[in-house]
Amino acid sequence: MVRGDTSYRKIVSAVDGSFHSELAARHAIAIATSCGSELIVLAVDTGEVEREDLSAAVERVCHQAGGCGIHPSGAVRSGEVVKTILDAVTGEHADLVVAATRRGDHRFFVRSITQKLMLKAPCSVLAVKPAGIAKRGKSMLVPVAHRENNPGERILLTSSLAAYYHYQVELLHVVERQHWYYLPTEKLQKLRRYGEGNMMPVTKALKEKGVPVEMRAVVASSSTTAILKEAAIGRHTLVLVGASRRGVLKQVVAGNPIEELLSHILCDVLVWRPQP
């Protein structure tokens, strides 16, 4: 998606024969349905999974997409996973690639295929850790940063998912202050109002699209910790969080904010890295 556009024209959904990858593909279907996007379901044959199983996975996702009124195309290609997906993205001029996070050596993100895609893909990337509980009519949590890299795309993604799943959206802005608990009440209230002001443009845009929105600003020493606390309350069945450059680049597990969120949030987590 070129900056300034209002929708995704073409989405690549990568599956690998695993149950988790097919759960992740549901979110690609949701976005494609809301945006009227062309959907390409891609499996990469590396020799680790039987080709017949990969073909069956592609067919299942395509069948599910067809039930939503989408006419997807499916393919199984041989090669190295990241390169093959990137070749498909480039060849198809895709705007978004959706892939499940893979757990290995107690990791969800660091040194994973999805991290490599975020580092190299020319389009937007959505990494999905599915918990299998994304249900219609529930709530989604959307943390909003002070300076959004691409607020238009954030609004597009949020409204697309909210429309498909009939979600209410809770926007969360964290004002980071060390030792915030020593601040006087008046200062805390001022910081919260500042945080609410940062969310107003996104709130207004979502409401104009008919999305029910609530917003909440909190003061905390760490954005990651505040998001984890909010997710732990249990109101939300999906969290859509933007990937910071530090999180994408960091190659160690300890202290990687994306790894922490994926490891500790129990509902579906979608980590979005906008188009570079």
C-alpha positions in Angstrom: 0.0 0.0 0.0 1.4 3.3 -1.1 1.3 6.0 1.7 -1.8 8.0 1.3 -3.9 5.2 -0.1 -6.9 4.2 1.8 -6.9 0.4 1.4 -4.9 -2.7 0.8 -5.2 -3.9 -2.8 -3.4 -7.2 -2.5 -2.6 -9.3 0.5 -0.3 -12.4 0.8 -1.2 -14.8 3.5 1.6 -17.3 4.2 0.7 -20.7 5.6 3.0 -23.6 6.4 0.6 -26.5 7.1 0.4 -25.8 10.8 -2.8 -25.2 12.7 -1.4 -21.8 13.9 -0.7 -20.6 10.4 -4.3 -21.3 9.4 -5.6 -19.4 12.4 -3.4 -16.5 11.5 -4.8 -16.6 7.9 -8.3 -15.9 9.3 -7.1 -12.4 10.1 -5.8 -12.0 6.6 -9.3 -13.0 5.4 -10.9 -10.6 7.8 -8.8 -7.7 6.4 -9.3 -8.7 2.8 -13.1 -9.0 3.3 -13.3 -5.5 4.9 -11.0 -3.9 2.3 -12.2 -5.8 -0.8 -8.6 -6.9 -1.3 -7.2 -9.6 -3.6 -6.0 -12.5 -1.4 -3.1 -14.8 -2.3 -2.6 -17.8 -0.1 1.0 -19.0 -0.3 2.8 -22.1 1.1 6.5 -22.6 0.7 7.8 -26.2 0.2 11.1 -26.5 2.0 11.0 -30.3 2.1 10.1 -30.3 5.8 6.3 -30.8 5.3 4.7 -33.1 2.7 3.7 -31.1 -0.3 0.2 -32.6 -0.2 -0.3 -31.3 3.3 0.8 -27.8 2.2 -1.6 -28.0 -0.7 -4.4 -29.1 1.6 -3.7 -26.1 3.9 -3.8 -23.7 1.0 -7.1 -25.2 -0.1 -8.7 -24.9 3.3 -7.8 -21.3 3.7 -9.0 -20.5 0.1 -12.3 -22.3 0.9 -12.8 -20.3 4.1 -12.0 -17.1 2.1 -14.5 -18.1 -0.5 -17.2 -18.4 2.1 -16.6 -14.7 2.9 -17.1 -13.6 -0.7 -13.4 -13.5 -1.6 -12.1 -15.2 -4.7 -8.5 -16.0 -3.6 -5.6 -17.6 -5.5 -3.5 -20.2 -3.9 0.0 -21.5 -4.6 2.7 -23.8 -3.3 6.2 -22.8 -4.2 9.5 -24.5 -3.5 12.5 -22.6 -2.0 13.8 -20.9 1.1 10.9 -19.5 3.1 11.8 -15.9 3.5 13.1 -15.4 0.0 10.2 -17.2 -1.6 7.7 -15.1 0.3 9.5 -11.9 -0.6 9.7 -12.9 -4.2 5.9 -13.4 -4.2 5.4 -10.1 -2.5 7.5 -8.3 -5.1 6.1 -10.2 -8.1 2.5 -9.7 -7.0 3.1 -6.1 -5.9 1.5 -7.0 -2.6 0.6 -4.3 0.0 0.5 -6.6 3.1 1.9 -9.9 4.1 0.4 -11.9 7.0 2.2 -14.7 8.7 2.0 -16.6 12.0 4.8 -16.3 14.5 6.6 -19.6 15.0 7.7 -20.7 18.5 11.1 -22.3 18.7 13.6 -22.5 21.5 11.1 -20.7 23.7 10.9 -17.8 21.2 8.0 -16.3 19.4 9.7 -13.6 17.4 13.5 -13.2 17.8 15.4 -14.8 14.9 12.1 -16.0 13.5 10.7 -15.9 9.9 8.4 -13.1 10.8 11.2 -11.0 12.2 13.2 -11.5 9.0 10.1 -10.5 6.9 9.8 -7.3 9.0 13.4 -6.5 8.3 13.3 -7.2 4.6 9.8 -6.9 3.2 9.0 -3.8 1.0 5.4 -3.9 2.1 3.6 -3.8 5.4 3.9 -7.0 7.6 1.4 -8.4 10.1 2.8 -11.1 12.4 0.1 -13.0 14.2 0.3 -15.1 17.4 -3.1 -16.8 17.4 -4.6 -18.0 20.6 -7.7 -19.2 18.8 -10.1 -17.0 20.8 -10.6 -14.1 18.5 -14.4 -14.0 18.6 -17.0 -11.7 17.0 -18.6 -9.1 19.2 -15.7 -8.7 21.7 -13.1 -6.0 22.3 -9.7 -5.3 20.7 -6.9 -3.4 22.4 -4.9 -1.0 20.2 -2.0 0.8 21.9 -1.3 4.1 20.2 2.2 5.6 20.2 3.1 9.3 20.6 4.3 9.5 17.0 2.7 7.1 14.6 4.8 6.1 11.6 1.7 5.7 9.5 -1.5 6.7 11.3 -3.6 6.2 8.2 -2.7 2.5 7.9 -3.2 2.1 11.7 -6.7 3.4 11.2 -7.3 1.1 8.2 -6.1 -2.0 10.0 -8.1 -1.3 13.1 -11.3 -0.4 11.3 -11.0 -3.5 9.0 -10.7 -5.9 11.9 -13.3 -4.1 14.0 -15.8 -4.2 11.1 -15.3 -7.9 10.4 -15.4 -9.1 14.0 -17.8 -6.5 15.2 -15.3 -5.3 17.8 -15.4 -2.4 20.1 -11.9 -0.8 20.1 -10.1 0.5 23.2 -7.2 2.8 22.3 -4.5 2.9 24.9 -1.7 5.6 25.1 1.1 5.1 27.7 2.9 8.2 28.9 6.2 6.9 30.1 7.6 8.5 33.3 10.1 6.9 35.6 9.0 7.0 39.2 5.6 8.2 38.1 4.1 7.2 41.5 5.9 10.1 43.2 4.2 12.6 41.0 1.3 14.8 42.4 -2.2 14.0 41.4 -2.4 17.3 39.4 0.6 16.3 37.3 -0.7 12.8 36.6 -4.0 14.2 35.5 -2.2 16.6 33.2 -0.2 13.8 31.7 -3.3 11.7 31.1 -5.0 14.6 29.3 -1.9 14.9 27.2 -2.1 11.2 26.3 -5.8 11.5 25.5 -5.0 14.4 23.2 -2.5 12.3 21.3 -5.2 9.7 20.6 -7.9 12.2 19.5 -7.1 12.1 15.7 -7.2 8.3 15.6 -10.4 8.2 17.8 -12.1 10.7 15.5 -11.1 8.9 12.3 -12.4 5.5 13.7 -15.7 7.0 14.8 -16.1 8.5 11.4 -15.9 4.9 10.0 -18.6 3.8 12.4 -16.2 2.0 14.8 -17.2 2.1 18.5 -14.2 3.5 20.4 -13.1 4.1 23.9 -9.7 5.7 24.8 -7.6 5.5 27.9 -4.3 7.2 28.8 -2.1 5.8 31.6 1.1 7.0 33.1 3.6 4.2 33.7 7.4 3.5 33.7 7.2 1.2 30.7 4.8 1.0 27.8 5.3 -2.8 27.5 4.4 -3.4 31.1 1.3 -1.2 30.9 0.1 -3.0 27.8 0.7 -6.4 29.5 -1.3 -5.2 32.5 -4.2 -4.0 30.4 -4.3 -7.2 28.3 -4.2 -9.3 31.5 -7.5 -7.9 32.6 -9.2 -10.2 30.2 -11.6 -7.9 28.4 -9.9 -8.2 25.0 -9.7 -11.1 22.6 -7.3 -9.4 20.2 -4.4 -6.9 20.6 -3.1 -4.9 17.6 0.3 -3.4 18.4 2.8 -1.5 16.3 6.3 -2.9 16.0 9.0 -0.5 17.2 12.2 -0.3 15.2 14.1 -1.3 18.3 11.9 -4.4 18.7 12.3 -5.4 15.0 16.1 -5.0 15.0 16.9 -6.5 18.4 18.3 -10.0 18.0 18.2 -11.1 21.7 15.2 -12.4 23.5 15.7 -10.6 26.9 14.3 -7.1 26.7 12.8 -7.4 23.2 9.4 -5.7 23.6 7.8 -7.7 20.8 9.0 -10.9 22.3 7.7 -9.9 25.7 4.2 -9.0 24.4 3.9 -12.2 22.3 5.1 -14.4 25.2 2.8 -13.0 27.9 -0.4 -11.9 26.2 -2.8 -14.8 26.2 -5.3 -13.6 23.5 -4.6 -13.2 19.8 -1.7 -10.7 19.2 -1.2 -9.0 15.9 2.2 -7.1 15.5 2.1 -4.6 12.7 5.1 -3.2 10.9 4.1 -0.5 8.5 5.4 -0.1 5.0 9.0 1.2 5.2 
